[in-house]
């Protein structure tokens, strides 16, 4: 169930950010769970409107479904698409060396 948002909750329910300790970063890097993205939190705040998302019982989930102007949506999708493709290519190249693909 979705209802229109009555208040600006962009920051009100934002979870705090915590630094990543070196041991966790080592683990994430070891299992290829890190990523670099050019998409920033501020980019995601450029939405033009949103609606609160409610669960089946009508309780506010504290999630907000947002809408972006067409040009903002296109830019965010382009950033995300190029990032995902770069990640997929990097993972594919690590798993399948070029010379083993019958091309060299």
N, CA, C and O of each residue as an XYZ file, in Angstrom:
416
protein
N       0.842     -1.167      0.000
C       0.000      0.000      0.000
C       0.892      1.237      0.000
O       1.890      1.274      0.720
N       0.555      2.234     -0.784
C       1.351      3.452     -0.895
C       0.449      4.654     -0.649
O      -0.639      4.746     -1.217
N       0.894      5.559      0.182
C       0.166      6.795      0.452
C       1.104      7.960      0.217
O       2.320      7.806      0.326
N       0.560      9.121     -0.102
C       1.392     10.295     -0.344
C       2.069     10.756      0.941
O       1.473     10.725      2.018
N       3.314     11.180      0.814
C       4.078     11.660      1.950
C       3.612     13.056      2.341
O       3.422     13.920      1.485
N       3.430     13.266      3.634
C       2.981     14.568      4.128
C       4.151     15.447      4.581
O       4.020     16.669      4.651
N       5.296     14.824      4.890
C       6.428     15.587      5.401
C       7.679     15.303      4.589
O       7.760     14.316      3.857
N       8.644     16.184      4.734
C       9.933     16.013      4.061
C      10.789     15.093      4.925
O      11.257     15.500      5.989
N      10.997     13.859      4.477
C      11.750     12.885      5.272
C      13.094     12.567      4.637
O      13.693     11.540      4.957
N      13.577     13.412      3.759
C      14.853     13.150      3.104
C      15.965     12.874      4.119
O      16.753     11.946      3.937
N      16.029     13.654      5.158
C      17.087     13.497      6.139
C      16.549     12.967      7.469
O      17.315     12.381      8.234
N      15.296     13.143      7.766
C      14.735     12.806      9.067
C      15.009     11.373      9.497
O      15.267     11.131     10.677
N      14.961     10.422      8.582
C      15.140      9.028      8.937
C      16.426      8.436      8.381
O      16.579      7.216      8.332
N      17.341      9.285      7.965
C      18.604      8.809      7.409
C      19.409      8.112      8.497
O      19.587      8.650      9.590
N      19.892      6.923      8.194
C      20.695      6.172      9.155
C      22.077      6.798      9.259
O      22.593      7.334      8.278
N      22.675      6.735     10.440
C      24.024      7.307     10.583
C      25.045      6.494      9.805
O      24.897      5.284      9.635
N      26.072      7.167      9.341
C      27.165      6.499      8.634
C      28.265      6.199      9.637
O      28.583      7.022     10.496
N      28.838      5.018      9.517
C      29.921      4.618     10.398
C      31.153      4.310      9.556
O      31.026      3.797      8.444
N      32.336      4.614     10.067
C      33.549      4.297      9.305
C      33.737      2.776      9.224
O      33.334      2.038     10.122
N      34.347      2.336      8.148
C      34.626      0.912      7.965
C      35.992      0.618      8.570
O      36.991      1.228      8.188
N      36.031     -0.319      9.514
C      37.305     -0.656     10.145
C      38.167     -1.446      9.161
O      37.636     -2.111      8.272
N      39.478     -1.381      9.310
C      40.380     -2.056      8.358
C      40.094     -3.545      8.171
O      40.196     -4.058      7.057
N      39.736     -4.245      9.253
C      39.462     -5.684      9.143
C      38.262     -5.959      8.237
O      38.278     -6.899      7.441
N      37.230     -5.138      8.363
C      36.056     -5.301      7.501
C      36.415     -4.996      6.055
O      35.991     -5.713      5.149
N      37.193     -3.939      5.827
C      37.594     -3.585      4.464
C      38.411     -4.709      3.834
O      38.226     -5.018      2.657
N      39.304     -5.321      4.593
C      40.077     -6.452      4.077
C      39.160     -7.596      3.658
O      39.346     -8.192      2.596
N      38.180     -7.897      4.488
C      37.214     -8.957      4.185
C      36.439     -8.630      2.909
O      36.298     -9.476      2.026
N      35.941     -7.403      2.821
C      35.163     -6.984      1.655
C      35.995     -7.057      0.377
O      35.508     -7.503     -0.662
N      37.238     -6.623      0.458
C      38.114     -6.675     -0.717
C      38.468     -8.110     -1.089
O      38.525     -8.451     -2.271
N      38.706     -8.946     -0.090
C      39.054    -10.354     -0.340
C      37.948    -11.067     -1.111
O      38.224    -11.869     -2.003
N      36.705    -10.774     -0.769
C      35.569    -11.442     -1.405
C      34.895    -10.574     -2.472
O      33.735    -10.792     -2.821
N      35.635     -9.592     -2.982
C      35.175     -8.742     -4.087
C      33.814     -8.106     -3.796
O      32.905     -8.148     -4.625
N      33.695     -7.525     -2.622
C      32.445     -6.892     -2.210
C      32.558     -5.379     -2.087
O      31.706     -4.730     -1.480
N      33.615     -4.822     -2.668
C      33.761     -3.371     -2.670
C      33.475     -2.851     -4.072
O      33.570     -3.586     -5.055
N      33.130     -1.600     -4.146
C      32.852     -0.988     -5.430
C      33.104      0.509     -5.337
O      33.003      1.102     -4.263
N      33.426      1.098     -6.449
C      33.566      2.544     -6.529
C      32.481      3.052     -7.459
O      32.262      2.508     -8.541
N      31.817      4.089     -7.026
C      30.734      4.635     -7.825
C      30.861      6.146     -7.884
O      31.300      6.782     -6.926
N      30.478      6.709     -8.999
C      30.475      8.166     -9.120
C      29.130      8.743     -8.690
O      28.960      9.962     -8.662
N      28.180      7.882     -8.357
C      26.871      8.325     -7.884
C      26.982      8.636     -6.398
O      27.380      7.776     -5.613
N      26.640      9.840     -6.012
C      26.752     10.274     -4.632
C      25.379     10.375     -3.976
O      24.357     10.451     -4.657
N      25.372     10.375     -2.661
C      24.118     10.509     -1.919
C      23.393     11.793     -2.331
O      22.169     11.806     -2.465
N      24.149     12.864     -2.530
C      23.541     14.134     -2.954
C      22.822     13.999     -4.293
O      21.809     14.660     -4.522
N      23.342     13.146     -5.178
C      22.670     12.914     -6.460
C      21.281     12.316     -6.239
O      20.327     12.660     -6.936
N      21.185     11.425     -5.270
C      19.911     10.766     -4.998
C      18.912     11.693     -4.324
O      17.714     11.408     -4.313
N      19.385     12.789     -3.767
C      18.494     13.754     -3.119
C      17.869     14.744     -4.098
O      17.110     15.620     -3.684
N      18.172     14.619     -5.371
C      17.648     15.569     -6.361
C      16.246     15.201     -6.832
O      15.815     15.670     -7.885
N      15.538     14.389     -6.091
C      14.198     13.997     -6.518
C      13.212     15.146     -6.358
O      13.429     16.065     -5.568
N      12.135     15.079     -7.116
C      11.170     16.172     -7.113
C       9.950     15.887     -6.243
O       9.185     16.802     -5.942
N       9.760     14.663     -5.843
C       8.630     14.318     -4.994
C       8.731     12.873     -4.552
O       9.569     12.115     -5.040
N       7.866     12.502     -3.623
C       7.900     11.124     -3.162
C       6.647     10.767     -2.383
O       5.868     11.631     -1.980
N       6.479      9.475     -2.186
C       5.349      8.975     -1.402
C       5.866      7.953     -0.395
O       6.790      7.192     -0.683
N       5.263      7.947      0.779
C       5.636      6.977      1.804
C       5.171      5.599      1.381
O       4.153      5.456      0.704
N       5.912      4.598      1.777
C       5.552      3.215      1.477
C       5.085      2.569      2.769
O       5.767      2.645      3.791
N       3.922      1.934      2.723
C       3.329      1.283      3.882
C       3.290     -0.222      3.662
O       3.179     -0.685      2.527
N       3.382     -0.986      4.746
C       3.303     -2.439      4.634
C       1.846     -2.885      4.509
O       0.939     -2.054      4.472
N       1.631     -4.190      4.444
C       0.282     -4.734      4.247
C      -0.679     -4.363      5.369
O      -1.890     -4.298      5.155
N      -0.146     -4.119      6.565
C      -0.996     -3.755      7.702
C      -1.206     -2.245      7.816
O      -1.874     -1.780      8.739
N      -0.645     -1.487      6.893
C      -0.806     -0.040      6.902
C       0.208      0.705      7.747
O       0.057      1.903      7.982
N       1.245      0.008      8.208
C       2.300      0.650      8.996
C       3.320      1.303      8.072
O       3.709      0.737      7.050
N       3.740      2.497      8.450
C       4.748      3.209      7.675
C       6.067      2.445      7.757
O       6.557      2.176      8.854
N       6.650      2.092      6.601
C       7.914      1.359      6.579
C       9.113      2.296      6.712
O      10.250      1.840      6.839
N       8.861      3.594      6.683
C       9.881      4.634      6.710
C      10.683      4.686      5.415
O      11.693      5.387      5.342
N      10.250      3.960      4.402
C      10.823      4.039      3.066
C      10.035      5.082      2.289
O       8.845      5.287      2.528
N      10.701      5.721      1.377
C      10.074      6.731      0.535
C      10.312      6.361     -0.917
O      11.459      6.203     -1.335
N       9.267      6.223     -1.676
C       9.390      5.991     -3.121
C       9.445      7.370     -3.773
O       8.516      8.166     -3.634
N      10.526      7.647     -4.477
C      10.751      8.997     -4.980
C      10.611      9.078     -6.495
O      10.691      8.078     -7.209
N      10.400     10.301     -6.951
C      10.260     10.590     -8.378
C      11.306     11.624     -8.756
O      11.540     12.589     -8.029
N      11.923     11.407     -9.893
C      12.933     12.334    -10.394
C      12.436     12.992    -11.669
O      11.700     12.377    -12.441
N      12.838     14.255    -11.900
C      12.558     14.862    -13.201
C      13.238     13.999    -14.279
O      14.240     13.336    -14.010
N      12.697     14.014    -15.467
C      13.178     13.135    -16.541
C      14.687     13.255    -16.766
O      15.370     12.239    -16.899
N      15.214     14.476    -16.811
C      16.651     14.642    -17.071
C      17.495     14.118    -15.911
O      18.582     13.585    -16.135
N      17.009     14.262    -14.669
C      17.740     13.730    -13.512
C      17.724     12.200    -13.539
O      18.746     11.564    -13.282
N      16.576     11.615    -13.847
C      16.448     10.159    -13.918
C      17.402      9.594    -14.965
O      18.078      8.594    -14.723
N      17.454     10.236    -16.122
C      18.330      9.767    -17.192
C      19.801      9.826    -16.760
O      20.571      8.913    -17.058
N      20.189     10.892    -16.064
C      21.573     11.019    -15.614
C      21.920      9.961    -14.567
O      22.985      9.348    -14.638
N      21.037      9.745    -13.604
C      21.280      8.742    -12.568
C      21.340      7.346    -13.179
O      22.199      6.547    -12.807
N      20.444      7.046    -14.106
C      20.461      5.735    -14.761
C      21.737      5.549    -15.574
O      22.289      4.449    -15.607
N      22.210      6.594    -16.224
C      23.440      6.496    -17.018
C      24.640      6.230    -16.113
O      25.490      5.402    -16.440
N      24.714      6.920    -14.988
C      25.807      6.704    -14.037
C      25.753      5.277    -13.513
O      26.770      4.586    -13.474
N      24.573      4.840    -13.115
C      24.404      3.497    -12.563
C      24.701      2.433    -13.616
O      25.364      1.440    -13.315
N      24.224      2.622    -14.835
C      24.439      1.643    -15.903
C      25.921      1.479    -16.202
O      26.413      0.356    -16.311
N      26.632      2.590    -16.335
C      28.057      2.495    -16.659
C      28.818      1.830    -15.513
O      29.765      1.081    -15.751
N      28.414      2.097    -14.283
C      29.056      1.483    -13.128
C      28.807     -0.034    -13.113
O      29.742     -0.807    -12.907
N      27.587     -0.453    -13.323
C      27.247     -1.876    -13.324
C      27.979     -2.598    -14.445
O      28.508     -3.688    -14.226
N      28.020     -2.023    -15.628
C      28.706     -2.661    -16.746
C      30.203     -2.799    -16.468
O      30.807     -3.822    -16.793
N      30.796     -1.774    -15.871
C      32.214     -1.826    -15.522
C      32.477     -2.952    -14.528
O      33.458     -3.684    -14.659
N      31.599     -3.092    -13.533
C      31.748     -4.151    -12.536
C      31.607     -5.532    -13.180
O      32.387     -6.437    -12.884
N      30.625     -5.694    -14.050
C      30.421     -6.986    -14.698
C      31.616     -7.363    -15.559
O      32.050     -8.515    -15.549
N      32.145     -6.413    -16.294
C      33.308     -6.679    -17.132
C      34.527     -7.042    -16.294
O      35.275     -7.953    -16.650
N      34.732     -6.345    -15.197
C      35.868     -6.650    -14.326
C      35.744     -8.055    -13.758
O      36.724     -8.800    -13.728
N      34.557     -8.421    -13.311
C      34.366     -9.762    -12.741
C      34.516    -10.834    -13.808
O      35.088    -11.891    -13.543
N      34.012    -10.579    -15.012
C      34.123    -11.551    -16.102
C      35.586    -11.756    -16.475
O      36.024    -12.887    -16.682
N      36.340    -10.665    -16.562
C      37.745    -10.765    -16.945
C      38.559    -11.501    -15.894
O      39.517    -12.193    -16.240
N      38.205    -11.371    -14.621
C      38.911    -12.090    -13.567
C      38.633    -13.584    -13.643
O      39.521    -14.396    -13.383
N      37.395    -13.952    -14.000
C      37.006    -15.361    -14.048
C      37.454    -16.045    -15.329
O      37.792    -17.228    -15.316
N      37.461    -15.307    -16.438
C      37.769    -15.882    -17.747
C      38.880    -15.082    -18.409
O      38.611    -14.086    -19.080
N      40.136    -15.512    -18.227
C      41.230    -14.766    -18.867
C      41.043    -14.729    -20.381
O      40.495    -15.658    -20.974
N      41.499    -13.659    -20.986
C      41.314    -13.430    -22.423
C      41.841    -14.583    -23.254
O      41.179    -15.011    -24.200
N      43.012    -15.092    -22.926
C      43.605    -16.163    -23.737
C      42.832    -17.475    -23.624
O      42.975    -18.335    -24.493
N      42.028    -17.656    -22.593
C      41.266    -18.882    -22.462
C      39.923    -18.825    -23.178
O      39.185    -19.810    -23.195
N      39.605    -17.681    -23.766
C      38.351    -17.531    -24.492
C      38.516    -17.885    -25.958
O      37.580    -17.725    -26.741
N      39.695    -18.364    -26.344
C      39.922    -18.732    -27.743
C      40.197    -17.555    -28.635
O      39.969    -17.615    -29.843
N      40.694    -16.463    -28.039
C      40.942    -15.249    -28.822
C      42.405    -14.856    -28.798
O      42.712    -13.693    -29.060
N      43.286    -15.722    -28.511
C      44.658    -15.255    -28.441
C      45.661    -16.364    -28.338
O      46.863    -16.106    -28.271
